[in-house]
């Protein structure tokens, strides 16, 4: 409606102490200044309208109807969110391959080593009212432990890998794949020579059903058949999915046209709570899974033929922030925010509005209907204002040139 700013105030019934709510890491600007003001300040603004915060609160609570009027007061102010940032690191190692030619190609094993700390607001903890150590034994100490065991086995087993093997512990996964996104943007090796990436995330809760979930089997020609042929399905059952995108670090590699496999035993009631502890890990199950993953890694690192990448999914948008209801473009946005002053489309789903309107993977969205899009928050805010059937203009930056797309939602 053209608002230039927002002033928030609490009435005495809602908050008798008139306390300010703390910001958390998920609070971002949506393009206009927003202030939280004390009741004393609000009442001064309302004086000319012969109103008070308490009186307005009472009237609104009784009527349950919107109320609006003009105070004819002009306010000047500046709002800024100062984000505190901390440095963190990915941890990587490489084992050179034994073949003179193939050692210049790579198999990447990855597992994230960050978790939720003490939980609390903005941490994505499912125990919303609890602050306490979130141990993360399954998510993802299990994946890191398995990656280290695999590294040791490859190192000690003769002729186990003709291609070089890279093992990476990613940081910042819980905040939006920050570590894996950073690595794929700043790899230190030629990503075109990565034959495959294997991601281990929550592999410590193999149930009595012996079902192991494996995603990404559609990201390379013949991948599904290879996974099935190498796995002993009498020991472990596989639940296979073609899609290369998902809520973990393999997505960053799939976005760079690299075949991926994502191994996981799946979510459980202790997920993202303080109850994800070491005593709940199925260690025998981890041994079984590790043996299966080793066989796959050995095959991928010794086969003379390279995998041929295939696009597979996503069937629907996989969202790190809470999934929005309403209209969508049909893209996988760059949630890590690697691009400044815009939002990159890391994947464009065939048959969805963005693809039908001409958007391509890698396009950087800079505005929707002439209104700027500087980050994921701007994008979600703009999309939240749109309706099904509406035709919108989307400006994108493609290969350094501005393109304007007309997209029907």
C-alpha positions in Angstrom: 0.0 0.0 0.0 3.0 2.3 -0.3 4.2 2.3 3.3 7.6 3.9 3.9 8.1 2.4 7.3 6.6 0.6 10.3 6.4 1.5 14.0 5.6 -1.4 16.3 4.3 -0.8 19.9 2.8 -3.1 22.5 -0.3 -2.2 24.5 -0.4 -2.8 28.3 -2.7 -5.8 28.0 -0.4 -7.5 25.6 2.9 -6.5 27.4 2.6 -4.7 30.7 6.4 -4.4 31.0 6.7 -2.8 27.5 9.7 -4.9 26.7 11.4 -5.1 23.3 11.5 -8.5 21.7 15.1 -9.5 20.8 16.1 -9.9 17.2 17.3 -13.3 16.1 19.4 -14.5 13.1 16.4 -15.0 10.9 15.3 -11.4 11.1 16.1 -9.4 8.0 15.1 -6.3 6.2 12.3 -6.5 3.7 13.1 -3.2 2.1 11.5 -0.6 4.4 12.6 0.7 7.9 11.0 -1.0 10.9 11.2 0.4 14.4 10.1 -1.0 17.8 9.1 2.0 20.0 8.1 2.4 23.6 4.5 3.3 24.6 5.6 6.7 25.8 6.9 7.5 22.3 3.8 6.1 20.7 1.5 8.1 23.0 3.4 11.3 22.1 2.7 10.6 18.4 -0.9 9.9 19.1 -1.5 13.0 21.2 -2.7 15.1 18.2 -5.3 12.4 17.4 -6.4 12.5 21.1 -5.6 8.8 21.4 -3.4 6.6 23.5 -1.9 3.1 23.0 -3.9 1.7 25.8 -7.2 3.1 24.5 -6.6 1.9 21.0 -5.6 -1.6 22.2 -8.8 -1.8 24.3 -10.9 -0.7 21.3 -9.3 -3.1 18.9 -9.6 -6.0 21.4 -13.3 -5.3 21.9 -14.3 -4.7 18.3 -12.0 -7.2 16.6 -12.1 -4.9 13.5 -9.3 -2.9 11.7 -9.0 0.7 12.7 -7.0 3.4 11.0 -6.6 7.2 11.0 -4.0 9.8 10.2 -1.9 11.7 12.9 -0.4 14.1 10.3 2.9 13.6 12.1 6.1 13.4 10.1 8.9 11.2 11.5 12.5 10.9 10.4 14.6 7.9 11.3 17.1 5.4 10.1 17.0 1.6 10.8 19.9 -0.8 10.4 20.4 -4.4 11.3 24.0 -5.0 12.3 24.7 -8.7 11.9 27.5 -10.2 13.9 29.5 -12.6 11.9 31.9 -15.3 13.0 34.6 -17.1 11.0 34.3 -20.8 10.6 36.0 -23.4 8.3 35.5 -26.4 6.2 38.1 -29.1 6.8 39.3 -31.0 3.8 41.9 -33.6 2.9 43.0 -35.4 -0.3 44.4 -38.8 -1.0 46.1 -38.8 -4.4 44.9 -41.6 -6.8 47.3 -44.4 -7.8 46.7 -44.1 -11.6 48.8 -41.5 -13.4 45.9 -40.4 -15.5 42.9 -40.9 -13.3 44.5 -39.3 -10.2 43.7 -35.9 -11.8 40.0 -36.7 -11.3 38.2 -36.8 -8.0 35.6 -38.6 -5.8 34.3 -36.3 -3.0 33.0 -37.6 0.3 31.3 -35.0 2.4 29.7 -34.7 5.8 28.7 -31.6 7.8 30.2 -31.2 11.3 28.1 -28.3 12.6 24.9 -28.5 14.6 22.6 -26.3 16.6 24.6 -25.5 19.7 22.3 -24.7 22.6 19.2 -24.4 20.4 16.9 -21.5 21.2 15.1 -19.0 18.9 16.2 -19.0 15.3 18.2 -22.2 15.7 15.7 -24.5 13.9 15.5 -26.6 17.1 12.3 -28.6 17.3 12.4 -28.3 21.1 11.2 -24.7 20.8 10.9 -24.1 24.5 14.2 -25.7 25.5 17.7 -24.2 25.7 20.3 -27.0 26.1 23.1 -28.8 24.4 21.9 -30.2 21.1 24.4 -33.1 20.8 23.8 -34.0 17.2 25.1 -37.5 17.5 23.1 -38.6 14.4 23.0 -35.2 12.9 25.8 -35.3 12.0 28.5 -36.8 14.1 27.5 -40.1 12.5 28.2 -38.9 9.0 31.6 -37.4 10.0 32.6 -40.6 11.8 31.7 -42.7 8.8 33.6 -40.4 6.5 36.7 -40.7 8.7 36.4 -44.5 8.8 36.1 -44.6 5.0 39.2 -42.3 4.6 41.2 -44.6 6.8 40.1 -47.7 4.9 40.9 -46.2 1.5 44.3 -45.1 2.8 45.2 -48.5 4.1 43.7 -50.6 1.3 46.1 -51.2 -1.7 44.8 -50.2 -5.1 41.5 -49.0 -3.6 41.3 -45.7 -5.6 42.8 -44.8 -8.9 41.1 -41.5 -8.8 42.0 -39.0 -6.0 39.7 -39.0 -3.0 38.7 -35.8 -1.3 37.0 -35.8 2.1 35.4 -32.6 3.3 33.9 -31.8 6.7 31.4 -28.9 5.9 30.5 -26.1 8.3 27.4 -24.0 8.3 25.1 -26.7 6.9 22.4 -26.0 9.4 22.4 -22.3 8.5 21.7 -23.1 4.8 24.5 -25.2 3.3 26.9 -22.4 3.8 30.1 -24.5 3.8 29.3 -26.7 0.8 28.1 -23.7 -1.1 31.3 -21.8 -0.3 33.4 -24.8 -1.4 31.7 -25.2 -4.7 32.1 -21.5 -5.4 35.8 -21.5 -4.3 36.8 -25.2 -4.8 40.6 -25.0 -5.2 40.3 -27.9 -7.7 38.6 -28.2 -11.1 35.0 -29.2 -10.4 34.6 -30.5 -13.9 37.0 -33.3 -12.9 34.9 -34.4 -10.0 33.3 -37.7 -11.0 30.8 -37.9 -8.1 30.1 -36.5 -4.7 28.9 -38.8 -1.9 27.1 -37.1 1.1 26.7 -38.7 4.5 24.2 -37.0 6.7 22.4 -38.8 9.6 23.5 -42.4 8.9 23.3 -43.5 12.6 19.8 -44.7 13.1 19.4 -47.8 10.9 16.1 -49.3 12.0 15.0 -52.9 12.3 13.5 -52.6 8.8 17.1 -52.2 7.5 16.0 -49.4 5.1 18.7 -47.0 3.9 17.6 -44.0 1.9 19.8 -43.2 -1.1 19.0 -40.0 -3.2 20.5 -38.9 -6.4 20.4 -42.1 -8.3 19.0 -40.2 -11.3 21.9 -37.7 -11.5 24.1 -39.9 -13.8 23.4 -42.4 -16.6 23.1 -45.9 -15.2 23.5 -44.7 -11.6 20.5 -46.5 -10.3 21.6 -49.8 -11.8 25.1 -49.3 -10.4 23.9 -48.6 -6.9 21.7 -51.7 -6.9 24.4 -54.0 -8.4 26.9 -53.0 -5.8 24.6 -53.2 -2.8 23.7 -56.5 -1.0 20.0 -56.0 -0.7 19.7 -59.2 1.4 21.6 -57.3 4.2 20.1 -53.8 3.7 17.1 -52.5 1.8 17.4 -49.4 -0.3 14.8 -46.7 -0.7 16.0 -44.9 -3.9 15.2 -41.4 -5.1 16.3 -39.9 -8.4 16.4 -36.3 -7.2 19.8 -34.5 -6.8 18.4 -31.7 -4.7 17.6 -32.1 -1.1 18.2 -30.4 2.3 21.9 -31.3 2.7 25.3 -30.6 1.2 25.1 -32.7 -1.9 22.7 -30.1 -3.3 25.6 -27.6 -3.7 27.4 -30.1 -5.9 24.4 -31.1 -7.9 23.9 -27.4 -8.7 27.3 -27.6 -10.4 26.3 -30.5 -12.6 28.1 -33.1 -10.6 26.5 -36.6 -10.0 25.6 -37.0 -6.3 24.6 -39.7 -3.9 23.0 -38.9 -0.5 23.0 -41.7 2.1 20.8 -41.3 5.2 18.8 -43.4 7.6 16.3 -40.6 7.8 14.6 -38.4 10.4 13.4 -39.4 13.8 11.7 -37.9 16.9 15.1 -36.9 18.3 16.0 -34.9 15.2 17.0 -31.3 16.1 16.4 -31.9 19.8 18.8 -32.4 22.8 17.8 -36.1 22.7 20.0 -36.8 19.6 22.7 -38.5 21.8 25.4 -41.2 21.3 23.5 -43.9 23.2 20.8 -43.9 20.5 23.2 -44.6 17.6 23.0 -48.0 15.9 26.7 -48.7 15.6 26.4 -52.1 14.0 24.1 -50.5 11.4 26.8 -47.8 10.7 29.3 -50.6 10.0 27.0 -52.2 7.5 26.3 -48.8 5.8 30.0 -48.0 5.8 30.8 -51.2 4.0 28.2 -50.5 1.3 29.4 -46.9 0.8 33.0 -48.1 0.6 32.1 -50.5 -2.2 30.4 -47.6 -4.1 33.3 -45.3 -3.6 35.8 -48.0 -4.7 33.8 -48.6 -7.9 33.5 -44.9 -8.7 37.2 -44.3 -8.0 38.5 -47.2 -10.0 36.2 -47.5 -13.0 37.8 -46.4 -16.3 34.6 -44.7 -17.4 33.5 -41.4 -16.1 29.9 -40.8 -15.0 27.7 -38.7 -17.4 25.7 -36.1 -15.4 21.9 -36.0 -15.8 19.4 -33.5 -14.3 17.0 -35.1 -11.9 14.6 -32.9 -10.1 13.6 -31.3 -8.0 10.0 -32.4 -8.3 9.1 -29.5 -6.0 11.0 -26.6 -4.4 13.2 -27.8 -1.5 13.2 -24.9 0.9 15.7 -24.3 3.7 13.5 -21.6 5.2 9.9 -22.6 6.0 8.1 -23.6 2.9 5.9 -20.7 1.5 2.3 -21.2 0.7 0.9 -19.6 -2.5 2.6 -19.0 -5.8 6.1 -20.2 -6.8 8.3 -19.6 -9.8 9.6 -23.2 -9.7 13.2 -22.6 -8.9 15.7 -23.7 -6.3 17.1 -20.4 -5.0 20.7 -19.9 -3.7 19.8 -19.9 0.0 23.5 -19.3 1.0 23.4 -15.9 -0.5 26.6 -16.2 -2.6 25.4 -13.5 -4.9 25.1 -10.0 -3.6 22.4 -7.6 -4.8 20.4 -10.4 -6.4 19.2 -14.0 -6.0 20.6 -16.8 -8.2 18.4 -19.6 -9.5 20.5 -22.7 -8.8 17.9 -24.9 -10.6 14.9 -24.2 -12.8 12.3 -26.9 -12.7 11.1 -27.9 -16.2 7.4 -27.2 -16.8 7.1 -24.7 -14.0 6.4 -20.9 -14.5 10.0 -19.8 -14.4 11.1 -22.3 -17.1 8.1 -21.6 -19.2 8.9 -17.9 -19.0 12.5 -18.4 -20.2 14.4 -18.4 -17.0 17.6 -20.5 -17.0 19.7 -22.1 -14.4 22.3 -19.6 -13.1 20.1 -16.5 -13.8 20.4 -13.9 -11.1 17.0 -12.3 -10.2 17.4 -8.6 -9.6 13.8 -7.4 -9.5 10.2 -8.6 -9.7 7.6 -6.2 -11.1 10.2 -3.4 -11.0 10.8 -3.9 -7.2 14.3 -4.9 -6.2 15.3 -8.4 -5.1 18.6 -8.3 -3.2 18.4 -11.5 -1.3 16.3 -14.5 -0.4 14.2 -12.5 2.0 13.3 -9.9 -0.7 12.4 -12.7 -3.0 10.1 -14.4 -0.6 8.5 -11.1 0.3 7.8 -10.2 -3.3 6.4 -13.7 -4.1 4.1 -13.5 -1.1 2.4 -10.5 -2.7 1.5 -12.3 -5.9 -1.5 -14.4 -7.0 -2.1 -17.4 -9.2 -2.6 -16.5 -12.8 -0.9 -13.2 -12.5 1.7 -12.3 -15.2 4.8 -10.7 -13.8 8.0 -9.1 -15.1 11.2 -10.5 -13.8 14.6 -8.9 -14.4 17.5 -11.3 -14.4 21.2 -10.9 -15.0 22.5 -13.5 -17.4 26.1 -13.6 -18.5 26.5 -10.0 -17.5 23.5 -8.8 -19.5 20.1 -7.8 -18.1 17.1 -9.8 -19.5 13.4 -9.1 -18.8 11.2 -12.1 -18.6 7.4 -12.2 -18.6 6.3 -15.1 -16.4 2.7 -16.3 -15.8 2.2 -17.7 -12.4 
